[in-house]
Amino acid sequence: MRSKFGLRVKGLGKTYRTATRPVFSDLTFDLNRQGRLAILGRNGQGKSTLIRMLGGIIPANEGDIRWTMSQSWPIGFGGGFQGSLTGLDNIHFLSRLYSKDYEEMRDRVDDFAELGRALRQPVKHYSSGMRARLAFGLSLAIEFDCYLIDELVAVGDSRFQEKCRHELFERRAERAFMMASHDTNLIAHYCDRALIIESGRAKIFDDINEAVDVYGWLRAA
């Protein structure tokens, strides 16, 4: 029988070599296959570090991450692109890596990211917002079971932000996601649980409204 959990994290810890204390330690939680988990914490507490660890970008010092569903790369993190290649070349590479039809994937990315002729330019010339649009468009074209989001919905104008919300939270309402964000209104509306990271420790809240209240208190302290 297939487990209801698509992700199990046990005893996870991260300490950078130049740091005097861990970013966080002994982090344990589960995410079910339709779970919507917020990752909250003040700047510098390790939200992006956790997202990148879950996406396989940086290694853990201790603990275990076990996925049984497909996960996106960290959306909002553009480091996975080959900068000397064009946007189209990166689409072609990922279409082969994930066994997707290139032309269909290209058209879907082009329609969503709205980069136009910029897709023919090397990605190293893209702004951070353009790279984020390309990353989001590619992740939606591949259709992952779980999306890892690092403040991407703040990219672009209000129209594009609404487009991101519609594609991710409405059209893919049955998918799981983990989202690091400072936008408590967004968190309260779309997430059902939260993980708060503070001073190297992390705590899971099953009540999203309680988590938002605690996070608001921490930001005001």
Secondary structure as GFF3:
##gff-version 3
##sequence-region A 1 221
A	DSSP	beta_strand	5	14	.	.	.	ID=ss1
A	DSSP	beta_strand	24	32	.	.	.	ID=ss2
A	DSSP	beta_strand	36	40	.	.	.	ID=ss3
A	DSSP	alpha_helix	47	54	.	.	.	ID=ss4
A	DSSP	beta_strand	62	67	.	.	.	ID=ss5
A	DSSP	beta_strand	71	75	.	.	.	ID=ss6
A	DSSP	alpha_helix	87	97	.	.	.	ID=ss7
A	DSSP	alpha_helix	102	113	.	.	.	ID=ss8
A	DSSP	three_ten_helix	116	120	.	.	.	ID=ss9
A	DSSP	three_ten_helix	123	125	.	.	.	ID=ss10
A	DSSP	alpha_helix	128	142	.	.	.	ID=ss11
A	DSSP	beta_strand	146	150	.	.	.	ID=ss12
A	DSSP	three_ten_helix	152	154	.	.	.	ID=ss13
A	DSSP	alpha_helix	158	165	.	.	.	ID=ss14
A	DSSP	pi_helix	166	170	.	.	.	ID=ss15
A	DSSP	beta_strand	176	180	.	.	.	ID=ss16
A	DSSP	alpha_helix	184	190	.	.	.	ID=ss17
A	DSSP	beta_strand	193	198	.	.	.	ID=ss18
A	DSSP	beta_strand	201	205	.	.	.	ID=ss19
A	DSSP	alpha_helix	208	220	.	.	.	ID=ss20
###
